[in-house]
Amino acid sequence: VQLQASGGGLVQPGGSLRLSCAVSGSIRRFKSMSWYRQAPGKEREWVARIYGGGTTDYAESVKGRFTISRDYARNTIYLQMNSLKPEDTALYYCQAVMGITTSWGQGTLVTVSS
């Protein structure tokens, strides 16, 4: 399984970005797909998850600001990030879980700064 994350960049506080994670093959096979992030000097942390049935879940720090979604036709998941804060600055990774197998994409850098 190959996951390709994209969409990162530099944005001012209060701005928005949409991250994409394109997957090789159908995303219907995954039990769940998630976004994680890792800020400089910190451990990787979970951000958002979408389950196979469509249920979503979010870390408290992003709840109400970020939205995870998926497009079966494009085999892609998204992370819409609104009201961005400097503390959202991090390398963002997508993850897919199928059975006991977990796959990761490379990170895409999000920098929130004025």
FIDRENLO-701148 format. One record per atom (N, C-alpha, C, O, CB): x, y, z; residue in one letter. Coordinates in steps of 0.05 Angstrom, whole numbers, padded with zeros to 5 digits, always signed. Each point is the difference from the previous one (the first is absolute). Glycine has a CB too. Layout:
N
XYZa
...
//
This chain:
114
+00017-00024+00000v
-00017+00024+00000v
+00018+00025+00000v
+00018+00002+00016v
-00055-00027+00008v
+00031+00043-00042q
+00014+00026-00001q
-00019+00022+00006q
-00022+00002-00012q
+00055-00020-00021q
-00025+00036+00051l
-00015+00023+00007l
+00016+00025-00006l
+00024+00002+00008l
-00049-00027+00028l
+00014+00044-00050q
+00014+00024-00009q
-00015+00024+00011q
-00022+00007-00009q
+00039-00030-00033q
-00005+00036+00062a
-00012+00024+00012a
+00009+00025-00015a
+00023+00001-00009a
-00026-00024+00054a
-00014+00043-00046s
+00007+00025-00013s
-00018+00022+00011s
-00019-00005+00015s
+00034-00019-00057s
-00009+00049+00034g
-00017+00022+00007g
+00011+00018+00022g
-00013+00020+00007g
-00024-00048-00020g
+00059+00021+00025g
+00012+00017+00021g
+00010+00026-00012g
+00002+00003-00024g
+00010-00044+00050g
-00005+00059-00008g
+00011+00026-00008g
+00001+00019+00023g
-00004-00007+00023g
-00014-00001-00069g
+00023+00033+00039l
+00001+00022+00019l
-00026+00015+00000l
-00010+00008-00021l
+00060-00004+00015l
-00062+00000+00029v
-00025+00014+00002v
+00000+00018+00025v
+00013-00007+00020v
-00037-00031-00044v
+00010+00060+00022q
-00002+00018+00023q
-00019-00010+00021q
-00018-00015-00007q
+00029+00053-00023q
-00007-00031+00055p
-00019-00008+00021p
-00029+00009-00008p
-00004+00022-00010p
+00040-00018+00045p
-00054-00022-00030g
-00028+00004-00008g
-00007-00010-00028g
-00023+00000-00008g
+00024+00039+00038g
+00019-00046-00045g
-00003-00010-00027g
-00009-00029-00002g
-00004-00013+00021g
+00037+00047-00035g
-00035-00043-00011s
-00009-00028-00005s
+00019-00014-00019s
+00013+00013-00017s
-00060+00001+00026s
+00048-00040-00007l
+00014-00017-00018l
-00016-00026-00003l
-00014-00008+00019l
+00059+00028-00007l
-00042-00034-00034r
-00012-00026-00003r
+00022-00020-00008r
+00013+00004-00021r
-00057+00016+00008r
+00049-00039+00029l
+00019-00021-00006l
-00014-00023-00014l
-00023-00006+00005l
+00051+00019+00035l
-00013-00026-00057s
-00010-00024-00015s
+00019-00023+00005s
+00024+00003+00004s
-00046+00026-00039s
+00010-00053+00035c
+00016-00025+00002c
-00011-00019-00021c
-00021-00012+00003c
+00031+00019+00047c
+00005-00010-00072a
-00008-00017-00022a
+00011-00028+00006a
+00024-00004+00007a
-00025+00043-00040a
-00015-00059+00028v
+00007-00028+00007v
+00001-00017-00026v
-00017+00003-00017v
-00004+00002+00063v
+00040-00023-00047s
+00001-00019-00022s
-00021-00022+00005s
+00003-00015+00019s
+00047+00026-00028s
-00070-00012-00008g
-00020-00020+00004g
-00024+00011+00016g
+00000+00023+00008g
+00035-00058-00010g
-00055+00018+00005s
-00025+00009+00013s
+00004+00005+00029s
+00012-00015+00015s
-00037-00011-00049s
+00013+00048+00043i
+00000+00007+00029i
-00023-00014+00015i
-00001+00002+00024i
+00023+00042-00035i
-00039-00058-00004r
-00023-00014+00013r
+00010-00023+00017r
-00014-00008+00018r
-00015+00021-00056r
+00053-00023+00033r
+00010-00023+00014r
+00011+00006+00028r
+00005-00018+00015r
+00006-00001-00059r
-00008+00045+00050f
+00012+00007+00025f
-00020+00002+00023f
-00022+00010-00003f
+00057+00015-00023f
-00026-00036+00049k
-00016+00002+00024k
-00003+00029+00009k
-00021+00009+00009k
+00036-00055+00005k
+00007+00061-00016s
-00001+00028+00007s
+00023+00014-00015s
+00020-00012-00008s
-00041+00002+00053s
+00018+00036-00047m
+00022+00017-00011m
+00002+00025+00018m
-00020+00010+00009m
+00013-00027-00057m
+00031+00025+00053s
+00004+00021+00019s
+00021+00021-00010s
+00015-00005-00018s
-00027-00027+00055s
+00011+00054-00023w
+00022+00020-00003w
+00014+00003+00027w
-00013+00000+00021w
-00013+00025-00057w
+00052-00024+00035y
+00016+00005+00023y
+00018+00024-00006y
+00002+00008-00023y
-00002-00057+00037y
+00012+00060+00007r
+00019+00022-00005r
+00022-00001+00020r
-00002-00011+00022r
-00034+00039-00040r
+00059-00017+00011q
+00023+00002+00017q
+00013+00027-00002q
+00011+00008-00020q
-00003-00057+00015q
-00010+00063+00027a
+00012+00027+00002a
+00030-00003+00007a
+00008-00020+00011a
-00053+00041+00003a
+00061-00001-00021p
+00028-00001+00007p
+00005-00005+00029p
-00011+00015+00017p
+00020+00016-00055p
+00007-00051+00044g
+00007-00005+00028g
-00021-00015+00016g
+00003-00004+00024g
+00025+00044-00026g
-00050-00048-00011k
-00022-00013+00014k
-00005-00028-00013k
+00009-00006-00022k
-00030+00051+00034k
+00006-00061+00003e
-00007-00026-00010e
-00023+00002-00020e
-00016+00020+00000e
+00031-00041+00043e
-00017+00001-00060r
-00023-00001-00019r
-00026-00003+00016r
-00001-00016+00018r
+00031-00004-00055r
-00050+00035+00028e
-00026-00001+00014e
-00022-00005-00021e
+00001+00009-00023e
+00016+00021+00060e
-00038-00043-00028w
-00023-00006-00017w
-00017+00025-00002w
-00002+00016+00019w
+00003-00064-00005w
-00012+00053-00038v
-00016+00024-00005v
-00029-00007-00006v
-00018+00011+00013v
+00059+00012-00030v
-00046-00041-00002a
-00027-00006-00008a
-00001-00028-00013a
+00020-00010-00010a
-00030+00059+00003a
-00014-00061+00008r
-00003-00027-00010r
-00027-00002-00013r
-00020+00011+00009r
+00050-00030+00026r
-00031+00003-00057i
-00026-00007-00012i
+00000-00030-00003i
+00018-00012-00010i
-00021+00056-00015i
-00019-00056+00035y
-00003-00029+00000y
-00013-00009-00026y
-00012+00016-00015y
+00009-00016+00065y
+00004-00026-00055g
-00012-00010-00024g
-00029+00006-00003g
-00010+00004-00023g
+00044-00040+00025g
-00048+00037+00020g
-00029+00006-00001g
-00006+00029-00003g
-00023+00008-00003g
+00016-00048+00031g
+00027+00057-00026g
-00003+00029-00004g
+00001+00016+00025g
+00001+00025-00001g
-00029-00037-00037g
+00029-00001+00061t
+00002+00015+00026t
+00027+00014+00001t
+00020-00010-00009t
-00050-00023+00032t
+00029+00057-00012t
+00025+00016+00002t
+00005+00006+00030t
-00018+00000+00016t
+00011+00020-00062t
+00032-00015+00052d
+00009+00007+00027d
+00023+00019-00002d
+00016-00001-00019d
-00032-00044+00037d
+00018+00063+00002y
+00020+00021-00001y
+00014+00004+00027y
-00012-00005+00021y
-00014+00027-00057y
+00051-00014+00035a
+00013+00008+00024a
-00013+00025+00011a
-00009+00017-00016a
+00053-00038+00000a
-00044+00025+00042e
-00013+00023+00012e
+00012+00027-00011e
-00014+00019-00003e
+00004-00047+00044e
+00036+00027-00047s
+00013+00025-00008s
-00009+00010-00027s
+00005+00023-00007s
+00034-00038+00034s
-00051-00003-00043v
-00008+00008-00027v
-00030-00001-00005v
-00010+00008-00020v
+00054-00024+00004v
-00059+00005+00036k
-00029-00003-00003k
-00013+00026-00005k
+00005+00020+00013k
-00003-00059+00018k
-00019+00039-00052g
-00014+00025-00007g
+00015+00016-00021g
-00012+00019-00012g
-00008-00019+00057g
+00045-00006-00049r
+00016+00015-00020r
+00008-00017-00024r
+00002+00010-00022r
+00015+00019+00059r
-00012-00055-00032f
+00009-00018-00021f
-00022-00019-00007f
-00016-00007+00017f
+00064+00011-00001f
-00049-00012-00042t
-00019-00020-00009t
+00014-00020-00018t
+00013+00007-00019t
-00050+00027+00021t
+00034-00060+00005i
+00010-00021-00016i
-00022-00011-00018i
-00023-00003+00009i
+00057-00009+00027i
-00027+00006-00061s
-00020-00010-00019s
+00014-00019-00019s
+00025-00003+00000s
-00053+00044+00004s
+00012-00054-00021r
+00012-00018-00020r
-00015+00001-00026r
-00024+00008-00001r
+00039-00038+00038r
-00002+00022-00058d
-00012-00001-00027d
+00007-00028-00011d
+00023-00005-00008d
-00020+00056+00001d
-00023-00068+00006y
+00005-00027-00010y
+00009+00000-00029y
+00017-00015-00009y
-00051-00003+00041y
+00022+00035-00048a
+00006+00002-00029a
+00030+00007-00005a
+00012-00010-00019a
-00060+00023+00010a
+00059+00003+00027r
+00027+00009-00003r
+00019-00016+00018r
+00025+00005+00000r
-00041+00040-00012r
+00006-00063+00029n
+00016-00015+00019n
+00018+00019+00016n
+00024-00003+00002n
-00024-00037-00033n
-00013+00060+00041t
+00014+00022+00014t
-00015+00007+00026t
-00024+00001+00000t
+00042+00017-00044t
-00003-00012+00065i
-00012+00013+00023i
+00011+00028+00002i
+00021+00007-00011i
-00025-00051+00035i
-00011+00061-00010y
+00007+00028+00003y
-00001+00008+00029y
-00012-00012+00017y
-00007+00021-00063y
+00033+00013+00051l
-00001+00013+00026l
-00004+00030-00005l
+00019+00013-00007l
+00010-00049+00030l
-00053+00045-00019q
-00005+00029-00003q
+00006+00013+00026q
-00011-00007+00021q
-00025+00000-00056q
+00054+00026+00035m
+00009+00013+00024m
-00007+00030-00001m
+00010+00014-00017m
+00028-00047+00022m
-00055+00041+00013n
-00008+00028+00002n
+00009+00013+00026n
+00008-00015+00018n
-00048+00004-00047n
+00039+00037+00030s
+00008+00015+00024s
+00027-00010+00011s
+00003-00006+00023s
-00052+00013-00012s
+00068-00009-00029l
+00026-00011+00007l
+00014+00018+00020l
-00002+00024+00000l
+00005-00046-00044l
+00012+00008+00062k
+00015+00014+00021k
+00030-00007-00003k
+00007-00020-00012k
-00047+00019+00043k
+00057+00018-00020p
+00029-00006-00001p
+00006-00028+00011p
+00019-00014-00010p
-00009+00063+00014p
-00024-00057+00016e
+00005-00027+00012e
-00009-00023-00017e
+00005-00023+00007e
-00010+00045+00037e
-00008-00016-00067d
-00006-00021-00019d
+00024-00006-00019d
-00001-00019-00016d
-00047+00033+00018d
+00069+00002+00000t
+00024-00004-00016t
+00012-00028+00006t
+00006-00006+00022t
+00002+00056-00023t
-00006-00066-00021a
+00010-00027+00004a
+00003-00013-00027a
-00009+00010-00021a
-00012-00014+00066a
+00034-00019-00045l
+00000-00018-00023l
-00024-00018+00003l
-00003-00014+00020l
+00054+00015-00025l
-00069-00001-00015y
-00025-00016+00002y
+00003-00026-00017y
+00010+00001-00023y
-00036+00042+00029y
+00018-00065+00006y
+00002-00026-00012y
-00028-00013-00002y
-00017+00004+00017y
+00064-00009+00001y
-00051-00010-00040c
-00024-00016-00001c
+00007-00029+00006c
+00022-00009-00005c
-00043+00041-00029c
+00001-00046+00044q
+00004-00028+00008q
-00025-00016-00008q
-00022+00010+00001q
+00051+00004+00038q
-00024-00039-00047a
-00022-00018-00007a
+00003-00026+00015a
+00022-00011+00002a
-00026+00032-00047a
-00018-00032+00056v
+00001-00025+00014v
-00018-00020-00014v
-00023+00005-00006v
+00031+00019+00050v
+00004-00047-00050m
-00015-00022-00013m
+00008-00026+00015m
+00023-00009-00002m
-00024+00033-00044m
-00017-00035+00060g
+00006-00023+00016g
+00021+00007+00021g
-00005+00018+00016g
-00006-00048-00055g
+00033+00016+00039i
+00021+00005+00019i
+00022+00017-00012i
+00021+00005+00012i
-00031-00048+00011i
+00006+00052-00048t
+00020+00015-00014t
-00006+00030+00001t
-00022+00009-00006t
+00029-00048-00024t
+00014+00054+00037t
-00002+00029+00000t
+00019+00012-00020t
+00024-00008+00000t
-00038+00007+00049t
+00005+00018-00066s
+00016+00013-00020s
+00001+00030+00004s
-00020+00012+00008s
+00010-00049-00040s
+00033+00049+00027w
+00004+00028+00003w
+00008+00013-00026w
+00015-00012-00016w
-00003+00005+00064w
-00021+00032-00052g
+00011+00016-00022g
+00023+00017+00010g
+00006+00001+00024g
-00051-00001-00046g
+00057+00014+00003q
+00021+00019+00008q
-00014+00025+00011q
-00024+00003-00006q
+00057-00021-00028q
-00020+00034+00048g
-00013+00024+00011g
-00002+00023-00019g
+00014+00001-00020g
+00003-00016+00064g
-00036+00032-00038t
-00002+00026-00014t
+00001+00022+00021t
-00015-00001+00020t
-00013-00020-00058t
+00044+00041+00033l
+00006+00020+00021l
-00021+00022-00001l
-00005+00012-00021l
+00054-00023+00018l
-00060+00017+00026v
-00018+00022+00004v
+00014+00020+00019v
+00007-00007+00022v
-00049-00022-00030v
+00044+00054-00001t
+00012+00021+00017t
-00020+00022+00002t
-00009+00012-00019t
+00056-00024+00005t
-00054+00019+00039v
-00019+00021+00005v
+00015+00023+00014v
+00009-00002+00023v
-00048-00031-00018v
+00042+00054-00020s
+00016+00022+00010s
-00007+00026-00015s
-00008-00001-00023s
+00045-00031+00034s
-00034+00054+00003s
-00005+00026-00012s
+00026+00012-00010s
+00001+00022-00011s
-00041-00015+00040s
//
